[in-house]
């Protein structure tokens, strides 16, 4: 019984290590450290978003149709 528990924990540990290595390899192959333009906090002014409309209103006298 004790050997089965040790084997189960070893299996969990090695499976987690394999998943971690797969993620690292995927980042090495497909990932990049170049900052994306949408991450620049000063660039939000460049985009024309238009009028911002709230999704809901807390006011009791809301006169929307």
Steps between C-alpha positions, in 0.01 A plus 500: 500500500781741589686415178189580295472842665866575430459389139188716461680808632800430276265474203339834588840664545640374169179579309513857634867527402421379147218755463733774621768400249244498218396854595862615509569350158187663357613839632852452363363413156203738470554763770658839475607769744415789269253743656170505317353836391181444700709480819629857471296708745554818296367354176134484610453854371588389147196275471161650418269316735203730458240566766514275803157386615458341844358148505275573795391799701447528874285812469128465583390766245660346195322631188637254247249341263 
